[in-house]
Amino acid sequence: MYEKEISLAVIKRLPRYYRYLGELLENDVVRISSKELSEKMQVTASQIRQDLNNFGGFGQQGYGYNVEYLFTEIGKILGLDRKYNVIIIGAGNLGQALANYTDFERRGFLIKGIFDVNPRLEGISIRGNEIRMMETLEDFVKNNSVHIAALTIPKAKAPQVAADLVSWGVKAIWNFAPTDLNLPKDIMVENVHLAESLMRLSYNLKAREEQEREENQ
Amino acid sequence: MYEKEISLAVIKRLPRYYRYLGELLENDVVRISSKELSEKMQVTASQIRQDLNNFGGFGQQGYGYNVEYLFTEIGKILGLDRKYNVIIIGAGNLGQALANYTDFERRGFLIKGIFDVNPRLEGISIRGNEIRMMETLEDFVKNNSVHIAALTIPKAKAPQVAADLVSWGVKAIWNFAPTDLNLPKDIMVENVHLAESLMRLSYNLKAREEQEREENQ
């Protein structure tokens, strides 16, 4: 099977291919050459061919790529040919933002529950999901098939909540808390560290300003 | 100057060092060896030494790293020794979540304005910032020093709004819209593509399940 041999860098690029192909589909584009795709995505055509060759190609010499076929196949590789039940822990602004993204549902990620500690939020409905209290989380996870738990809670609480979820059978955590969770190796964790993203921006701003200062000397 | 030669991979790791060192500081840890830091961060000690050597080291043989010094120095490298004026375009859940993060302010990112097209949001105050209408954005940007604009608006609108902001003088965009912005090369863009992050999770879940199936055969 190919999954074990694909480099992390390729895997990181696949969702971007998927997004671009989705946009092409929306614009009724039927086929595209690796050269055109490369100009649109601002990566080299040989990079695109190399990346897609990891999965057996899909391209035809002189024709290019069939957009819908490639979109569907990359979707399968990304595991988007099935449904995922998702719960959100933390119903603050960020948790509510996640619950409100209709895009996720369209891709097969179904929000099945939203949990919070704040009793004032209890029963408030977000796109058909009533916010539940954390005391009911254990029962819910044990009695429902939960594939992914999104954590939008403070960093002090995240490691314990994640450990609990894992002990109740959850296999994948989408972690927005600014801390690493240190879970068993067979648990999938995807971190979204917003502060780190912002720091890369400040680093680049500073580096650019220093470069400009040097050029003006 | 070191900025031009540092690899992107190192730059991507720096905010993580900064976060860990910040946690050590909060716990009153004065010094740490690269071995201890490596166990905590789950990267190799030689990787840590190599990364930090890019910036002239900071470690002392037999003593390890002085946590506060290293934290401060990495902060300077990341451009956190100054203040950044940030505006948020889009006052939905995600925009409000960003406006509510006190962590950002502590690191020097000051929210100076929040903008939306929805008149029902006008004047609502989020941590002292009243939501303003988009018609006032141009004047605001031209009359205030705006370092970073966070875009939490739909993808259909993001490219035009980003182009406008750049034409009015904004140099850095923190983009949450699920699309690439294609701005001039001297504009710093940091993308947070949540759907892509979620797809990496589904990819890994699927790959793990297939691996398990194979092992059980």
HADDOCK unambig.tbl for C-alpha pairs under 7 A between the chains (distance, minus, plus):
assign (segid A and resid 3 and name CA) (segid B and resid 207 and name CA) 5.86 0.50 0.50
assign (segid A and resid 12 and name CA) (segid B and resid 200 and name CA) 6.96 0.50 0.50
assign (segid A and resid 15 and name CA) (segid B and resid 196 and name CA) 5.12 0.50 0.50
assign (segid A and resid 15 and name CA) (segid B and resid 199 and name CA) 6.34 0.50 0.50
assign (segid A and resid 16 and name CA) (segid B and resid 196 and name CA) 6.86 0.50 0.50
assign (segid A and resid 77 and name CA) (segid B and resid 203 and name CA) 6.72 0.50 0.50
assign (segid A and resid 78 and name CA) (segid B and resid 199 and name CA) 6.18 0.50 0.50
assign (segid A and resid 78 and name CA) (segid B and resid 202 and name CA) 6.16 0.50 0.50
assign (segid A and resid 78 and name CA) (segid B and resid 203 and name CA) 4.26 0.50 0.50
assign (segid A and resid 79 and name CA) (segid B and resid 202 and name CA) 5.40 0.50 0.50
assign (segid A and resid 79 and name CA) (segid B and resid 203 and name CA) 5.14 0.50 0.50
assign (segid A and resid 79 and name CA) (segid B and resid 206 and name CA) 5.56 0.50 0.50
assign (segid A and resid 93 and name CA) (segid B and resid 93 and name CA) 4.95 0.50 0.50
assign (segid A and resid 93 and name CA) (segid B and resid 94 and name CA) 6.31 0.50 0.50
assign (segid A and resid 93 and name CA) (segid B and resid 96 and name CA) 6.41 0.50 0.50
assign (segid A and resid 93 and name CA) (segid B and resid 97 and name CA) 4.82 0.50 0.50
assign (segid A and resid 94 and name CA) (segid B and resid 93 and name CA) 6.32 0.50 0.50
assign (segid A and resid 94 and name CA) (segid B and resid 94 and name CA) 5.66 0.50 0.50
assign (segid A and resid 94 and name CA) (segid B and resid 97 and name CA) 5.40 0.50 0.50
assign (segid A and resid 96 and name CA) (segid B and resid 93 and name CA) 6.39 0.50 0.50
assign (segid A and resid 97 and name CA) (segid B and resid 93 and name CA) 4.82 0.50 0.50
assign (segid A and resid 97 and name CA) (segid B and resid 94 and name CA) 5.39 0.50 0.50
assign (segid A and resid 104 and name CA) (segid B and resid 195 and name CA) 6.82 0.50 0.50
assign (segid A and resid 188 and name CA) (segid B and resid 201 and name CA) 6.84 0.50 0.50
assign (segid A and resid 188 and name CA) (segid B and resid 204 and name CA) 6.75 0.50 0.50
assign (segid A and resid 188 and name CA) (segid B and resid 205 and name CA) 6.76 0.50 0.50
assign (segid A and resid 190 and name CA) (segid B and resid 197 and name CA) 6.89 0.50 0.50
assign (segid A and resid 190 and name CA) (segid B and resid 201 and name CA) 6.11 0.50 0.50
assign (segid A and resid 195 and name CA) (segid B and resid 104 and name CA) 6.84 0.50 0.50
assign (segid A and resid 196 and name CA) (segid B and resid 15 and name CA) 5.12 0.50 0.50
assign (segid A and resid 196 and name CA) (segid B and resid 16 and name CA) 6.86 0.50 0.50
assign (segid A and resid 197 and name CA) (segid B and resid 190 and name CA) 6.90 0.50 0.50
assign (segid A and resid 199 and name CA) (segid B and resid 15 and name CA) 6.35 0.50 0.50
assign (segid A and resid 199 and name CA) (segid B and resid 78 and name CA) 6.18 0.50 0.50
assign (segid A and resid 200 and name CA) (segid B and resid 12 and name CA) 6.97 0.50 0.50
assign (segid A and resid 201 and name CA) (segid B and resid 188 and name CA) 6.85 0.50 0.50
assign (segid A and resid 201 and name CA) (segid B and resid 190 and name CA) 6.10 0.50 0.50
assign (segid A and resid 202 and name CA) (segid B and resid 78 and name CA) 6.15 0.50 0.50
assign (segid A and resid 202 and name CA) (segid B and resid 79 and name CA) 5.40 0.50 0.50
assign (segid A and resid 203 and name CA) (segid B and resid 77 and name CA) 6.72 0.50 0.50
assign (segid A and resid 203 and name CA) (segid B and resid 78 and name CA) 4.26 0.50 0.50
assign (segid A and resid 203 and name CA) (segid B and resid 79 and name CA) 5.16 0.50 0.50
assign (segid A and resid 204 and name CA) (segid B and resid 188 and name CA) 6.76 0.50 0.50
assign (segid A and resid 205 and name CA) (segid B and resid 188 and name CA) 6.77 0.50 0.50
assign (segid A and resid 206 and name CA) (segid B and resid 79 and name CA) 5.57 0.50 0.50
assign (segid A and resid 207 and name CA) (segid B and resid 3 and name CA) 5.88 0.50 0.50
